[in-house]
Amino acid sequence: MSMSSSELKHILRKTDFPFCARETLVRVEQICASQSVGRTSGSKHVDLTMEIISEFVFCEIDRRGGRKRRLNCIQELQLLEVLCDYFAYSGNSNDAVRNTVFMSLFPPTHTERSRLLTKLVSMAISTKNIPVLTATGIWMQQLGCTSKFSLDLAQGLVKDYFVLIPKAVSGLQDLPQLAPQFTANFLTAVAEMYGVVEKRQIFSPPPETLLEVITQWVSDNPTLCLAALLVNLHLSLPLGGIPMAAITPFAGLFKWCVLAPLHYASPSGGTPGNNSDIPTSDQKSSESPLYSHLHLALLESLLECYSPSPGLHHTVTPARENMVLAQHLAAIAEPISRWLKEFSKTEDEVARSRGETALHLALDRLAQVIQVALVTHCVYGNIQELLSQLELLPENRLLRIVIKTHRS
């Protein structure tokens, strides 16, 4: 930069909030753009970027570096509007620069900004601000869609759109078309969020509205779950940035579909886990048919990557060969075994009959998942270990056929 850091801060301090935030974003973009072409580098510019963002965008520190009081509600709204407008109209900067600015605003070292990030993304969804959603999708992938940061964001969005204001879901129908990578990474985070529960439970059902929207998304957009795999992150990251591997939502969502019958047939009546931070669906005595619809839609999505070629051969798009990790599929077996251990203590004949029916439905679904995933060559990792884990499950005709077929 042509001016010193003290000169830049002196200029920014002449402007009141929220205008200083707007001017700071422009200055941060200039710094990031210089770094992207190799004109500037080093920790000094990173430190300067973090300092002016903290003081003039989020107003976390004063000019002496001391802590300031949190922004009030009106100031937060003003800041969110500034951020949305900046990303929506920063047409002169390329994707890498915009994403660098976004990741500078919300680094994992500033976890207290996660609350504002949730509000920003929620506003971006409601206003269809594609640049913010695109940057968020890349941010989630770089930090890990199953990391605490991504899970906190997903949890906040679920509360905003599916718990507090469930009528707002009507505005989510076109989200997969507007921001496919963000939507796919959101699905991965949500699948993880409801897939990890207390040890005494095997499944924590998502809110019915969330399940309904996800089912529609996957049904109407067969390639949605692949979206994060099809993005070339090299073009969207700063100079020297290392793209993180994408995790698809397949294994997590399949886990929902496989475990749902067992959850609703459990002796405890399907009581959700005790993690009160995660919104769950209302108590129900039977499984929603949406799980069956979602299961079918996911299987059809796997088949999308398996394209017949002339003759006897088939092709698999290279980017889609690493769609599902064998270890993630194998992990579905453990809660089934845990459920069976608890179910074996049940003495009521009606409950036992109901449980046995649910168990075979769950195993049938799991067998279908394994068969389609292996036939379409979507599984990577230790497949033989996966089959070994499946062999430990209770007897099921379809599952045994699948294991035997792929063992040979």
Salt bridges, closest charged atoms under 4 A:
GLU23 OE2 - ARG27 NE 2.86
GLU51 OE1 - LYS9 NZ 2.67
GLU55 OE2 - ARG13 NE 2.90
GLU60 OE1 - ARG113 NH2 2.84
GLU76 OE2 - ARG115 NH2 2.76
GLU76 OE1 - LYS119 NZ 2.82
ASP95 OD1 - ARG98 NH2 2.44
GLU112 OE2 - HIS110 ND1 3.27
ASP152 OD2 - LYS148 NZ 2.68
ASP174 OD1 - LYS128 NZ 3.19
GLU208 OE1 - LYS284 NZ 3.26
GLU287 OE2 - ARG365 NH1 2.78
GLU334 OE2 - ARG338 NE 3.08
GLU342 OE2 - LYS345 NZ 3.60
GLU391 OE1 - ARG407 NH2 3.21
GLU395 OE1 - ARG400 NE 3.50
